Amino acid sequence: MSMAMFKVYIIGAGQIGSRHLQALKKTSFPLDISVIDPSPESLKLAAERYDTISVEREIHRISFIKNMASGESIDLAIVATTSDVRAGILKQLIKKNKVKYLILEKILFNKRKDYEIIQKIITKNEIKAWVNCPIRIMPFYRNLRDKLGSNILFYAHSGKPVLMGSAIHYIDYMSYLTRSLDFKVDTSYLDPRPISSKRKGFFEITGTLIVKFKNKGQAIFSFSNKGSSPIIIDISDDSKFRTIIKDSENKAWTSDRENNWQWKETDMQFLMQSQMTNLLVENIIGTGNCNLITYKDSAKLHLSFLESLRLFLNKHSGKKYNYYPFT
């Protein structure tokens, strides 16, 4: 194969990493992909998932390895590990190799100091970095910004305990809708006791979280662990538009002042990661940019959110946390 192949790293081959990999198989130009994970089981799962994607012609070179190489020139690295090890891996990656672009999964890091440390490292090494909160790039959601007026209200609720996995996505999307990075978090309606996450050593939080953006946008997230109802999202403004969205069914219902508030059912596509990463990579390598939030802006959103949750945990726990036990 040609030496002009674009070099891509996927670090972390678990659930989300393997979905990034599936999407990369559909990229229209050849990639040299290294999938890196210390777990043989994760590498095996990633390889199996990659094989399930059918393409007209296999144009990529792919390797599954346990340890990171050094001295490589990497066009794009996707870091899809858990939050507790991501900063260390990034430091190692950038120290050992030359990296041009980064896509980072979230929650970014579980220690406050790492946000600034990583910012300095990517600035010093002239790396362009984005955080994978992709709701803002999905066509249906992206187009809502032009339809909504002021005083946006975003409401998401579910019977499943998925607040921590969902909230940063929704805060990112509200930041996009309101064009603001400044908000305050009200934790007074959360359940005082966190529950154990599916991943050992991490927590999930239930109850209702209220996020008030500086320029009059507000988000309410209400998640319990008492049922199985899917996430339903309700977005409206003061005067002209409202939509109710059921991502799990790729359906939305819209209503607006112009049409006398009659409800209209719409097909929308909630894109899976395996349908998106190829488009992001083509955009990044083709233009040097993409529509995900930048690392710098996302770090600001993360810290405002996570510090509020850390203080909430400390208020209701015998243990005093100096880190964020979430992933």
VMD Tcl script that draws the C-alpha trace (Angstrom):
set ca {
  {0.00 0.00 0.00}
  {1.00 3.61 -0.58}
  {3.15 5.34 2.01}
  {0.66 8.28 1.91}
  {-1.71 6.43 4.20}
  {-2.98 8.45 7.15}
  {-1.82 7.09 10.49}
  {-4.60 6.69 13.07}
  {-4.32 5.45 16.64}
  {-7.28 4.17 18.65}
  {-6.21 3.86 22.29}
  {-8.76 1.89 24.30}
  {-10.54 -0.87 22.39}
  {-13.55 -1.35 24.66}
  {-17.18 -0.51 23.93}
  {-16.70 2.98 22.49}
  {-13.22 2.39 21.01}
  {-14.44 -0.59 19.01}
  {-17.32 1.53 17.63}
  {-14.86 4.20 16.48}
  {-12.96 1.41 14.76}
  {-16.05 0.10 12.96}
  {-16.66 3.56 11.53}
  {-13.04 3.91 10.37}
  {-13.50 0.89 8.09}
  {-15.92 3.05 6.06}
  {-13.45 5.93 5.60}
  {-13.09 6.71 1.89}
  {-9.29 6.98 1.84}
  {-6.74 4.46 3.13}
  {-5.75 4.52 6.80}
  {-2.97 2.83 8.71}
  {-4.81 2.02 11.96}
  {-3.21 0.88 15.22}
  {-5.64 -0.32 17.91}
  {-3.96 -0.28 21.32}
  {-5.25 -1.91 24.50}
  {-3.51 -3.98 27.21}
  {-6.50 -6.35 27.33}
  {-6.44 -9.23 24.81}
  {-10.23 -9.58 25.28}
  {-10.82 -5.96 24.27}
  {-8.57 -6.30 21.22}
  {-10.42 -9.49 20.22}
  {-13.80 -7.76 20.58}
  {-12.59 -4.81 18.49}
  {-11.31 -7.11 15.74}
  {-14.60 -9.02 15.69}
  {-16.62 -5.81 15.47}
  {-14.38 -4.49 12.70}
  {-15.00 -7.67 10.71}
  {-18.79 -7.25 10.93}
  {-18.62 -4.06 8.82}
  {-18.86 -4.82 5.12}
  {-17.22 -2.50 2.61}
  {-16.78 -2.77 -1.15}
  {-13.00 -2.89 -0.93}
  {-10.68 -3.28 2.04}
  {-8.23 -0.36 1.74}
  {-6.91 -0.03 5.29}
  {-3.96 -1.53 7.10}
  {-4.78 -2.50 10.68}
  {-2.84 -3.82 13.65}
  {-3.98 -4.78 17.16}
  {-1.28 -4.24 19.77}
  {-0.97 -4.18 23.56}
  {1.53 -1.33 23.89}
  {2.04 2.03 22.27}
  {4.91 2.42 19.83}
  {7.29 5.39 19.87}
  {8.81 7.65 17.24}
  {5.73 7.58 15.04}
  {4.11 10.44 13.19}
  {0.40 10.11 13.97}
  {-2.16 12.07 11.98}
  {-5.01 11.41 14.43}
  {-5.24 9.69 17.81}
  {-8.61 8.75 19.31}
  {-8.27 8.20 23.06}
  {-11.20 6.10 24.30}
  {-9.99 4.93 27.71}
  {-11.61 5.48 31.11}
  {-11.18 8.92 32.70}
  {-8.78 7.76 35.43}
  {-6.01 6.72 33.00}
  {-6.59 9.08 30.05}
  {-4.27 11.92 31.16}
  {-1.35 9.55 31.77}
  {-1.85 7.90 28.39}
  {-1.99 11.27 26.64}
  {1.26 12.39 28.28}
  {2.94 9.14 27.20}
  {1.50 9.30 23.67}
  {2.63 12.88 23.03}
  {6.05 12.38 24.66}
  {6.79 9.32 22.52}
  {5.25 10.38 19.20}
  {4.42 13.36 17.02}
  {0.63 13.85 17.03}
  {-1.27 16.22 14.73}
  {-4.91 15.80 15.82}
  {-6.70 14.34 18.85}
  {-10.27 13.21 19.55}
  {-10.82 12.53 23.26}
  {-13.66 10.65 24.90}
  {-15.31 11.93 28.02}
  {-15.53 12.38 30.90}
  {-12.07 13.76 30.11}
  {-10.08 13.25 33.35}
  {-10.89 12.52 36.96}
  {-8.42 15.03 38.47}
  {-8.79 18.80 38.19}
  {-5.08 19.49 37.67}
  {-4.97 17.32 34.53}
  {-7.23 19.68 32.59}
  {-4.65 22.47 32.66}
  {-1.66 20.14 32.29}
  {-3.06 18.57 29.12}
  {-4.02 22.00 27.75}
  {-0.40 23.12 28.11}
  {0.92 19.94 26.47}
  {-1.36 20.14 23.43}
  {-0.67 23.89 23.04}
  {3.10 23.38 23.28}
  {3.00 20.58 20.71}
  {0.62 22.48 18.40}
  {-1.98 19.71 18.46}
  {-5.59 20.39 17.49}
  {-7.86 18.56 19.91}
  {-11.61 18.00 20.17}
  {-13.87 16.20 22.64}
  {-16.36 13.65 21.38}
  {-19.73 15.08 22.42}
  {-21.41 14.44 19.07}
  {-25.03 15.52 19.61}
  {-24.15 18.97 18.24}
  {-23.04 17.45 14.92}
  {-26.11 15.26 14.29}
  {-28.17 16.94 11.53}
  {-31.54 17.07 13.35}
  {-30.04 18.43 16.57}
  {-27.64 20.75 14.75}
  {-30.48 22.39 12.82}
  {-32.52 23.14 15.97}
  {-30.32 26.10 16.87}
  {-31.76 28.19 14.04}
  {-35.33 27.31 15.04}
  {-35.08 28.15 18.72}
  {-35.44 31.64 20.15}
  {-34.33 32.82 23.58}
  {-34.81 31.27 27.03}
  {-34.21 27.71 25.83}
  {-35.42 24.94 28.15}
  {-33.90 21.48 27.70}
  {-35.46 18.64 29.67}
  {-34.23 15.02 29.60}
  {-35.62 12.21 31.73}
  {-35.35 8.43 31.97}
  {-36.01 5.61 34.41}
  {-32.42 4.44 33.94}
  {-29.44 5.63 36.04}
  {-27.45 7.21 33.21}
  {-27.07 10.78 34.44}
  {-23.27 10.94 34.49}
  {-22.94 9.37 31.06}
  {-25.55 11.69 29.58}
  {-25.17 15.04 31.36}
  {-21.88 16.13 29.80}
  {-23.34 15.40 26.34}
  {-26.40 17.50 27.07}
  {-24.43 20.33 28.71}
  {-22.23 20.40 25.61}
  {-25.34 20.56 23.40}
  {-26.86 23.34 25.51}
  {-23.57 25.22 25.18}
  {-23.95 24.90 21.41}
  {-27.61 26.04 21.47}
  {-27.02 29.00 23.79}
  {-23.56 29.89 22.40}
  {-22.32 30.05 25.98}
  {-19.74 28.29 28.15}
  {-20.94 29.79 31.45}
  {-23.44 28.05 33.67}
  {-24.26 27.26 37.29}
  {-25.26 23.81 38.60}
  {-27.99 23.18 41.17}
  {-27.45 19.81 42.86}
  {-30.08 20.24 45.59}
  {-32.55 17.86 43.93}
  {-30.12 14.97 43.47}
  {-30.43 11.81 45.52}
  {-27.86 12.11 48.34}
  {-26.45 8.60 47.91}
  {-24.60 7.75 44.69}
  {-24.88 4.24 43.26}
  {-22.07 2.07 41.93}
  {-21.47 2.37 38.21}
  {-21.17 -0.62 35.88}
  {-17.44 0.09 35.90}
  {-15.77 -0.82 39.16}
  {-14.65 2.11 41.30}
  {-16.87 4.67 39.60}
  {-20.21 6.17 40.66}
  {-23.49 7.03 39.03}
  {-25.82 9.68 40.44}
  {-29.63 9.71 40.36}
  {-32.25 12.40 40.89}
  {-32.67 15.76 39.20}
  {-29.85 18.08 38.18}
  {-30.52 21.68 37.07}
  {-28.04 23.57 34.91}
  {-28.63 27.31 34.37}
  {-26.73 28.98 31.56}
  {-25.66 32.60 31.88}
  {-27.73 33.81 28.94}
  {-31.09 32.42 30.12}
  {-30.90 28.84 28.89}
  {-31.76 26.10 31.38}
  {-31.37 22.31 31.34}
  {-33.06 19.81 33.67}
  {-31.88 16.21 33.80}
  {-34.00 13.72 35.75}
  {-32.77 10.12 35.98}
  {-33.76 7.39 38.43}
  {-32.77 3.75 38.89}
  {-36.31 2.54 39.41}
  {-37.34 1.67 35.88}
  {-36.35 1.09 32.30}
  {-38.06 3.94 30.43}
  {-35.81 5.27 27.64}
  {-34.49 8.81 27.54}
  {-37.01 11.35 26.29}
  {-35.87 14.88 25.49}
  {-38.08 17.97 25.42}
  {-36.60 21.22 24.03}
  {-38.52 24.48 23.82}
  {-38.18 28.24 23.93}
  {-40.35 31.07 25.22}
  {-42.40 31.74 22.18}
  {-41.97 29.93 18.90}
  {-40.81 26.29 18.92}
  {-40.95 23.00 20.81}
  {-39.75 19.48 20.04}
  {-39.97 16.14 21.87}
  {-37.33 13.61 20.85}
  {-37.11 9.87 21.36}
  {-33.62 8.97 20.17}
  {-34.20 5.25 20.78}
  {-36.88 5.25 18.05}
  {-35.29 7.86 15.75}
  {-38.46 9.91 16.13}
  {-39.20 13.53 16.98}
  {-42.37 15.55 17.29}
  {-42.21 19.26 16.53}
  {-44.63 22.09 17.14}
  {-44.31 25.80 16.36}
  {-46.15 29.07 16.50}
  {-46.24 29.45 12.70}
  {-48.29 26.24 12.38}
  {-50.60 27.06 15.29}
  {-48.72 24.64 17.58}
  {-49.96 21.55 15.71}
  {-47.75 18.54 16.41}
  {-45.87 17.00 13.49}
  {-44.05 13.66 13.66}
  {-40.62 13.67 12.08}
  {-38.11 10.93 11.33}
  {-34.72 11.87 12.74}
  {-31.54 9.86 12.90}
  {-29.70 9.52 16.17}
  {-26.32 8.51 14.81}
  {-24.33 5.75 16.49}
  {-20.58 6.17 16.93}
  {-20.02 3.54 14.26}
  {-21.81 5.88 11.82}
  {-19.91 9.05 12.68}
  {-16.18 8.66 13.21}
  {-15.44 8.11 9.52}
  {-17.15 11.44 8.72}
  {-15.19 13.21 11.47}
  {-11.89 11.75 10.24}
  {-12.59 12.69 6.63}
  {-13.42 16.22 7.75}
  {-10.37 16.57 10.00}
  {-7.90 15.18 7.48}
  {-9.54 17.03 4.58}
  {-9.91 20.46 6.22}
  {-7.94 20.40 9.48}
  {-11.15 20.97 11.41}
  {-14.42 19.45 12.62}
  {-17.64 20.58 14.34}
  {-17.00 18.89 17.70}
  {-16.26 21.15 20.66}
  {-12.60 22.09 21.09}
  {-10.62 20.69 23.99}
  {-10.23 24.12 25.58}
  {-13.96 24.88 25.59}
  {-14.93 21.38 26.70}
  {-12.46 21.49 29.60}
  {-14.25 24.59 30.88}
  {-17.66 22.86 30.67}
  {-16.27 19.71 32.31}
  {-14.80 21.54 35.30}
  {-17.91 23.64 36.00}
  {-19.97 20.45 35.97}
  {-17.60 18.06 37.77}
  {-16.58 20.44 40.56}
  {-20.27 20.89 41.45}
  {-20.72 17.11 41.58}
  {-17.55 16.64 43.68}
  {-18.77 19.19 46.23}
  {-22.17 17.46 46.27}
  {-20.53 14.08 46.99}
  {-18.41 15.57 49.78}
  {-21.45 17.14 51.39}
  {-23.27 13.80 51.59}
  {-20.39 11.40 52.18}
  {-18.06 10.50 55.01}
  {-15.27 10.30 52.44}
  {-13.94 13.58 51.07}
  {-13.20 13.31 47.34}
  {-10.34 15.28 45.81}
  {-11.04 13.72 42.39}
  {-14.06 12.94 40.21}
  {-15.13 9.27 40.61}
  {-17.01 9.19 37.31}
  {-16.36 7.87 33.82}
}
mol new
graphics top color blue
foreach p $ca { graphics top sphere $p radius 0.5 }
foreach p [lrange $ca 0 end-1] q [lrange $ca 1 end] { graphics top cylinder $p $q radius 0.2 }
display resetview
